[in-house]
């Protein structure tokens, strides 16, 4: 674990997606290039559930470009599958935020594991910045629930 992060009680959200025909190859299997799109949608959903709409964040001058992406394919997703993408945050963000993903089908079979690391960037300068206070407050509020 990086010394820049403080481990926290994990914050989980679940997004549901249906595999569309255009996302598959001739064999009806989801193309490997589609999984980052699933991760992105789940990440946008995660932020929205936390109380931060992605567009509002960008309108305030904060961008979140991708720095690192890992994908571990276990089993193929297929056309028509209903996928559950579980998104989690295990560490407080600093200038970066790391999300973990788990994709399962409607039979709860594990299909894919993934992780993205994104960098908070100030749009006006193009330079990295610390996690905005508004986002950090939402995360801290979520981990102190219960």
N, C-alpha and C positions, 0 to 999 in steps of 0.2 A: 504494500500500500504506500502511496506517495505521502511524504511528510507534509505536503501542502493541503491534505484533506483530513477532515475529521469524520470518522465513521459514525453513522447515525442509524436510528431505527429505520429500516427500509420503507420507502413510500412506493406503493404499487398502484398502478391503474391498469385496466384492461380495455382494449379496443377490439371491436369485432369488424372483420372485413370478409367480403366474399370474393373469391378468386374469379376474375373476369377472363373471358376467352382471350382477349388481346394480351394478357399477361403470360400466356402459356406458349410452349413450342408445339410442334406438330404432334407430339406424343401426349399433349394435354397436361404437361408438367410445367409448373411455374418456372420461368426463366430466372437464372441466378441474379440477373441485373435488377429484378423487381423487388427483392427483399429490402434493399436500402430505402425504397419508396414506402414499403410497409412500415419500416422503422420510423421514417420521417412522419408519416401520418400518426403513428402511435405517440411519437414525441410531441407533436402539436396537440393531440388529445390530452396528453399528460399535463402540459402547461395550462390548457384550458380548464381542466378539472382542478388544478391548483389555484386557478383564479386569474391567470395571465393569458390573454389572447395573444397569439404570436404576432398578429398585425399591429396590435397596440405596442408591443415591445419594439418592433421595427420602427413604428411611427415616432417612438420616443428616442430614436437614434441608436438603438442597440441591435447589433446583428449577431447571429450565431453560426458562423461557418463551421463546416465539418473539418476536423483535424485528423481523426482516425476512425476507421471502420473495420470491424472484424465480424465475420460471419462463419458459423460452424453449421454446415448442412447435415442434418441427421437422416431425414426422410423427405421425399418430395411432397410438395403441396400440389394439388391438381385442380383443374377447372371445376368450378362449382363448389369447392370446399368452403366451408365457413371457418375462418381462422380467428383465433383469439390471440392477440398480441399483448402479452403482459410486459409492461414497461416498469422499470424500477430505478430508483436512485438510492444508493447505499452510502454516499459520502456527500458532505457539504461541498458546494462548488466554491472555487476561488476565481481564477481567470478562466478556468475551464469547468465544464460540467460533463459528467460521464453517466450515460444511460445504459442499462442492461435490458435485453429483450429476450423473450421466450415466446416462440410461436407454436401453438398447438392446434390441431384440427378439432372438429366437433366430437371426435371420439377420445379426446384428451391425449392423443399421441403426440409426443414431442417431435416437432419437425425441424426446428431451427433455433439456434442460440445466436445472439449477436450483441455487439457493444458499439456505441459511438461515443467519441470524445469531441465536444464542440468548444469553441473559444468565444468568449464574450468579446466583441469588438465594437469600439465606438465608431459609428458610421462617419462622423465628421472628420476623423483623423485616420481611420483605417488601422488603428493601433489596438492591441489587446487592452482590456480593462478588467477590473474585478467584477464579480457578479453584482448586478444592480441591487441596491437595498430593497426595492419593492419585491423582487423575485426572492431574495434571501428571506425576507419576512414571511412570504407565503410558504416557503419550505419549512421554516422554523415553526410556523403555526401548525402545519400538517404533522410534523413529528412530535409535537407536544399534545396532540389530540389524544383522547382516551382517558 
